[in-house]
Amino acid sequence: MQLFLEIGRYSRLLYEAIRSASEFKTYRKNLFSEMVKTGTDSLGIVSVAGFFTGAVLTIQTSYQFTSALVPKSTIGAITSQSMIIELAAVISGLVLAGRVGARIATELGNMRVSEQIDALESMGFNSVTFLVIPRVIAGILMFPIIYVAAAVSGIVGGVLAGLMTGSVTVHEFMEGARLYFFPWDVAFGVIKSFVFGFVITSISCYQGYFASGGAEGVGYATTRATVLSCIYVLLSSFLLAAILL
């Protein structure tokens, strides 16, 4: 019974958000602020995560491909393809589920338990338009940019790791990356990042918007938002791969 209640409240929140999305003047200022918080402020941590993911992937791939019959350019192909198709989007999604998702749930949860949301509605504001829509749209718009940053930093990390360990030269790495590069792989990664942006922000908004029980309830909502965002990022990654690849 609780599951159906959760699904119903989540669906109603999304319906209210979609219905009032045309009221751009109401949430314009909040939207640009959220785009900075979600995108610009997250580029550093995501780039670092992508860099070391690409570096480790290159080292592990070179460790496994020890045969002289396998060209070293294969290392660059595997690293670049893995980053573009899967790892850049998923690593970004998991990192941002903890950073962006937790922030959104905490902000809205604190506003709910301190009755700020009720105060907004008593003054005639649509709280969903003012608080939920800018956060969701910011996630949808900024996550593809974050994905690109993670993919590029991952490939750079792979190149530097191969150069420092002597496992593959820059020329060999880039030769493999160019040989097995397909534009659809980038499009697939961007589609995944759009979906991840929506999943993380909408789930986090829902958990924070309906938080209750004071500080303990806010903490519970934040934890639940982070855990559910991670689970649904992985689930949506699987479903998109099964459908589109």
SVG drawing of the C-alpha trace seen along z (x, -y; Angstrom):
<svg xmlns="http://www.w3.org/2000/svg" viewBox="-3 -37 60 50">
<polyline fill="none" stroke="black" stroke-width="0.4" points="0.0,0.0 2.8,-2.4 4.4,-1.7 1.3,-2.8 1.1,-5.9 4.7,-6.8 4.1,-6.3 0.9,-8.3 2.5,-11.3 5.5,-11.2 3.3,-11.1 1.2,-13.9 4.3,-16.0 5.6,-15.4 2.1,-16.2 2.0,-19.5 5.5,-20.3 4.7,-19.6 1.5,-21.6 3.1,-24.7 6.4,-24.5 5.2,-27.3 5.3,-29.8 8.9,-30.7 8.9,-34.1 8.1,-32.5 11.2,-30.3 13.6,-32.0 15.9,-33.4 15.9,-30.1 16.6,-28.2 19.9,-30.0 20.9,-29.7 20.3,-26.0 22.2,-25.6 25.2,-27.0 24.9,-24.9 24.2,-21.7 26.5,-22.2 29.3,-24.6 29.9,-23.7 30.0,-20.0 32.5,-20.1 35.5,-19.8 34.6,-16.6 33.2,-15.0 36.3,-15.8 38.5,-14.3 36.4,-11.2 36.4,-10.8 40.2,-11.4 41.1,-8.7 38.5,-6.3 40.1,-6.6 43.6,-6.2 42.7,-3.1 40.9,-1.6 44.0,-2.1 46.3,-0.5 44.0,2.5 43.5,3.0 47.2,2.9 47.7,5.4 45.3,7.8 46.4,7.4 49.9,8.8 50.0,10.7 52.2,9.3 49.4,10.3 47.1,7.6 48.0,4.1 48.4,1.5 46.0,-0.7 43.3,1.6 44.0,0.1 42.9,-3.3 39.9,-1.9 38.6,-0.1 39.3,-3.0 37.7,-5.7 34.7,-3.5 34.1,-2.5 34.2,-6.1 31.9,-7.4 29.3,-4.7 29.0,-3.9 31.5,-5.0 31.4,-8.8 27.6,-9.0 27.3,-6.4 30.2,-7.7 28.8,-11.3 25.4,-10.1 26.5,-8.3 28.7,-11.2 26.0,-13.7 23.4,-11.6 25.5,-12.1 26.3,-15.8 23.3,-17.3 20.6,-14.9 21.5,-15.2 21.7,-19.0 18.2,-19.2 16.6,-16.8 18.2,-18.7 17.1,-22.1 13.5,-21.2 13.3,-19.0 14.4,-21.9 11.9,-24.2 9.2,-21.7 9.8,-21.0 10.3,-24.7 7.0,-25.5 8.6,-27.7 6.8,-25.8 3.5,-26.4 4.3,-30.1 5.0,-30.3 1.7,-28.7 -0.2,-31.0 1.3,-34.0 -0.1,-32.7 3.1,-31.1 2.9,-27.7 5.6,-25.9 6.1,-23.3 6.7,-25.9 9.0,-27.9 11.1,-25.1 10.8,-21.8 10.7,-22.9 14.0,-24.9 15.9,-22.0 14.6,-19.4 15.2,-21.5 18.7,-22.5 19.5,-18.8 18.2,-17.9 20.2,-20.8 23.4,-20.6 24.0,-16.8 24.9,-16.4 27.6,-19.1 28.9,-17.3 28.9,-14.0 31.1,-15.5 33.5,-16.9 33.7,-13.4 34.3,-11.7 37.0,-14.1 38.8,-14.0 38.6,-10.2 40.2,-10.0 42.9,-12.5 43.5,-10.4 43.9,-7.3 46.4,-8.9 48.5,-10.2 48.3,-6.9 49.5,-5.1 52.3,-7.6 53.5,-7.5 53.5,-3.7 54.9,-3.2 52.1,-0.8 50.9,-2.8 52.0,-5.9 49.8,-8.9 49.8,-8.1 48.8,-4.4 46.1,-5.4 44.5,-8.0 44.8,-5.7 42.6,-3.1 40.2,-5.8 39.7,-7.2 39.4,-3.8 36.6,-2.6 34.8,-6.0 31.2,-6.1 29.0,-9.3 26.1,-7.3 28.1,-6.4 28.3,-10.0 24.6,-10.5 23.8,-7.5 25.9,-8.9 24.1,-12.3 20.7,-10.6 21.7,-8.7 22.8,-11.9 19.5,-13.6 17.7,-10.7 20.0,-10.6 19.6,-14.3 15.8,-13.9 15.9,-10.8 18.2,-12.3 16.6,-15.7 13.0,-14.5 13.5,-11.8 15.5,-14.2 12.8,-16.9 10.1,-14.4 11.9,-13.1 12.7,-16.6 9.3,-18.1 7.4,-15.5 9.8,-15.3 8.4,-15.3 9.5,-14.7 12.0,-17.6 15.7,-17.2 15.6,-13.4 13.0,-13.3 15.2,-15.6 18.2,-13.3 16.1,-10.3 14.8,-12.0 18.4,-13.0 19.6,-9.4 16.7,-8.0 17.1,-10.4 20.7,-9.5 20.2,-5.7 17.2,-5.7 18.9,-8.0 21.9,-5.6 19.6,-2.6 17.5,-4.2 20.6,-5.5 21.9,-2.0 18.5,-0.6 17.9,-3.3 21.4,-2.7 20.5,1.0 17.2,0.3 18.6,-2.3 21.4,0.1 18.9,2.9 16.6,0.6 19.0,-1.6 22.1,0.6"/>
</svg>
